Amino acid sequence: QLQFVESGGGLVQPGGSLRLSCAASGFTLDNYAIGWFRQAPGKGREGVSCISSSGFSMHYIDSVKGRFTISRDNAENTVYLQMNSLEPDDTANYYCAAGPRTGYQCYPTGGDRVWGQGTLVTVSS
């Protein structure tokens, strides 16, 4: 069974940091592009950051550039999203996804993507 288990969400004050993790089981990440997506209350899902299967190509949406860092550790079969200088607008459910094909930039696409269960990030004072 292919699984992507997320962890690391929580409540943080503005300006704080969190690191999200997604650990893969039942498959290896080596040949998969990874994307982090988020969905805020009342809004649609948006891609936040992605990293190619090689790790050489990355993308960030403008609102998180300079604050978020995506990384992958193929040896540990885990991906990360380091989030610094968090803002209230970053409040959302965050999802990781892995897939063998990419659409826009390096975001994985297609019905065979493996999704994490989601983790809630709340930025509030």
C-alpha positions in Angstrom: 0.0 0.0 0.0 1.4 3.4 -1.0 1.3 5.9 1.8 2.6 9.4 2.5 2.4 10.2 6.2 2.5 13.9 7.1 3.6 15.5 10.4 4.7 18.8 11.7 1.7 21.1 11.6 0.4 23.1 14.5 -0.3 26.5 16.0 2.4 29.1 15.7 2.6 32.8 16.2 3.3 35.2 13.3 7.0 35.2 12.6 7.4 31.7 13.8 8.6 28.5 12.1 7.4 25.0 11.4 8.8 22.1 9.5 6.5 19.8 7.7 7.5 16.2 6.9 6.1 13.6 4.6 7.4 10.1 5.0 6.7 7.6 2.2 6.1 4.0 2.6 5.3 1.3 0.1 7.2 3.1 -2.6 10.5 5.0 -3.0 10.6 8.7 -3.8 13.6 8.5 -6.1 11.7 8.8 -9.4 8.9 11.0 -8.1 8.4 14.8 -8.2 7.1 16.2 -5.0 4.7 19.0 -4.4 3.4 20.8 -1.3 -0.1 22.1 -1.7 -2.4 24.0 0.7 -6.0 24.8 1.1 -7.1 27.6 3.3 -10.7 27.8 4.7 -13.1 28.7 2.0 -10.5 28.7 -0.7 -9.3 26.3 -3.4 -6.2 24.2 -3.2 -3.0 25.9 -4.4 0.5 24.6 -5.1 3.0 26.1 -2.8 6.3 24.5 -3.7 7.6 21.6 -5.7 10.9 19.8 -6.3 11.7 17.6 -9.3 12.7 13.9 -9.0 16.4 14.9 -9.5 16.2 17.6 -6.9 17.7 20.1 -9.3 14.5 22.0 -10.1 12.4 23.7 -7.5 9.5 26.2 -7.6 7.9 28.4 -5.0 4.8 30.6 -5.3 5.6 34.3 -4.9 4.0 34.6 -1.5 6.4 32.1 0.1 9.6 32.8 -1.7 12.4 33.5 0.7 10.4 32.1 3.6 9.8 28.4 2.7 12.3 25.8 1.6 11.5 22.4 0.1 13.9 19.5 0.4 14.0 15.8 -0.1 16.0 13.0 1.5 15.7 10.0 -0.8 17.8 7.9 1.6 15.2 8.6 4.3 12.3 8.5 1.8 11.1 11.7 3.3 10.4 15.2 2.0 10.3 18.4 4.0 8.9 21.9 3.9 10.7 24.3 6.2 8.4 27.3 6.8 9.9 30.5 8.4 8.5 33.9 9.0 5.0 32.5 9.0 2.2 34.9 8.4 -1.6 34.6 9.2 -2.2 34.1 5.4 -0.2 30.9 5.6 -3.0 29.3 7.7 -4.2 26.3 5.8 -4.3 22.5 5.6 -1.0 21.5 3.9 -0.8 18.4 1.7 2.2 16.7 0.2 1.9 14.8 -3.0 4.3 12.6 -5.1 3.9 11.6 -8.7 5.9 10.3 -11.6 4.7 13.0 -14.0 4.7 16.8 -13.7 2.4 19.4 -15.1 3.0 23.1 -14.3 6.6 23.6 -13.2 7.6 20.5 -11.1 4.2 19.9 -9.5 3.2 16.3 -9.8 0.0 15.7 -11.8 -2.2 12.9 -12.7 -4.6 10.5 -11.0 -1.8 8.3 -9.7 -0.4 10.9 -7.4 0.1 9.7 -3.8 -1.2 12.2 -1.3 -0.5 12.8 2.3 -3.4 13.0 4.8 -2.9 16.7 5.4 -1.7 18.7 8.3 -3.2 21.9 9.7 -1.0 24.9 10.1 -2.5 27.8 12.0 -0.6 31.1 12.3 -2.2 33.3 14.9 -1.3 35.4 17.9 
